[in-house]
Amino acid sequence: MPEFKDMLKYFRMREGLSQSELAEKLGVSASRISMYEVGKREPDFETEEKIADFFNTDLNTLRGRDIENKEPAAPNTLPPIMEYYNQLN
């Protein structure tokens, strides 16, 4: 099941952005984006909202959760994301 770190990487790559480019657009350091993507750090709520707004998505999707029941999304609810995620190194 996707986690925040996976979804962040998915959205960033979908937009064709490097970690540095995304960091610049969000006003954070590239190392912070890197730490988010490897799961060594979690963003605070304000930063998480900024990321969701930037990618025009909601926090539940960014967190890899189903919007309706607040549970982790089942693989069949996000097939394009999971298909792309499975191709990542």
C-alpha positions as CSV (number, residue, x, y, z in Angstrom):
1,M,0.0,0.0,0.0
2,P,1.3,3.4,-0.8
3,E,2.5,5.7,1.9
4,F,3.1,9.5,1.9
5,K,6.7,9.0,0.7
6,D,5.6,6.9,-2.2
7,M,2.8,9.3,-3.2
8,L,5.1,12.3,-3.0
9,K,7.6,10.6,-5.3
10,Y,4.8,9.5,-7.7
11,F,3.3,13.1,-7.9
12,R,6.7,14.7,-8.3
13,M,7.8,12.3,-11.1
14,R,4.3,12.6,-12.8
15,E,5.0,16.3,-13.1
16,G,8.5,15.7,-14.4
17,L,10.1,17.6,-11.5
18,S,13.5,16.9,-9.8
19,Q,13.6,17.0,-6.1
20,S,15.4,20.3,-6.3
21,E,12.8,21.8,-8.6
22,L,10.0,20.7,-6.3
23,A,11.8,22.0,-3.3
24,E,12.2,25.4,-4.9
25,K,8.5,25.6,-5.8
26,L,7.6,24.6,-2.2
27,G,10.1,26.8,-0.5
28,V,11.9,24.0,1.2
29,S,15.4,22.4,0.8
30,A,16.0,19.6,-1.7
31,S,17.4,17.5,1.2
32,R,14.0,17.8,2.9
33,I,12.2,16.5,-0.1
34,S,14.7,13.6,-0.3
35,M,14.2,12.7,3.3
36,Y,10.4,12.8,2.8
37,E,10.7,10.4,-0.2
38,V,12.9,7.9,1.6
39,G,10.7,8.1,4.8
40,K,13.3,9.5,7.1
41,R,11.2,12.6,7.8
42,E,7.5,13.5,7.7
43,P,6.3,17.0,6.9
44,D,4.4,19.1,9.4
45,F,0.7,19.7,8.6
46,E,1.3,23.1,7.0
47,T,3.9,21.7,4.6
48,E,1.8,18.6,3.9
49,E,-1.1,21.0,2.9
50,K,1.2,23.0,0.7
51,I,2.3,19.8,-1.1
52,A,-1.3,18.7,-1.6
53,D,-2.3,22.1,-2.9
54,F,0.7,22.2,-5.3
55,F,-0.3,18.8,-6.8
56,N,-4.0,19.7,-6.7
57,T,-4.9,16.7,-4.6
58,D,-6.3,16.1,-1.2
59,L,-4.4,15.1,1.9
60,N,-6.0,11.6,2.0
61,T,-4.8,10.8,-1.5
62,L,-1.4,12.2,-0.7
63,R,-1.3,10.0,2.4
64,G,-2.3,6.9,0.3
65,R,-5.7,6.6,2.0
66,D,-9.2,6.1,0.6
67,I,-11.2,9.4,1.0
68,E,-14.5,7.7,1.8
69,N,-13.6,5.5,4.8
70,K,-10.2,7.0,5.8
71,E,-8.6,3.5,5.4
72,P,-5.5,2.8,3.4
73,A,-6.5,2.7,-0.3
74,A,-7.0,-0.8,-1.7
75,P,-4.8,-1.5,-4.7
76,N,-7.7,-1.6,-7.1
77,T,-8.8,2.0,-6.2
78,L,-5.5,3.5,-7.4
79,P,-4.4,1.3,-10.3
80,P,-2.5,3.9,-12.3
81,I,-0.6,5.0,-9.3
82,M,0.2,1.5,-8.2
83,E,1.2,0.5,-11.7
84,Y,3.6,3.4,-11.9
85,Y,4.8,2.9,-8.3
86,N,5.7,-0.7,-9.0
87,Q,7.9,0.5,-11.9
88,L,9.9,2.7,-9.6
89,N,13.3,1.6,-8.4
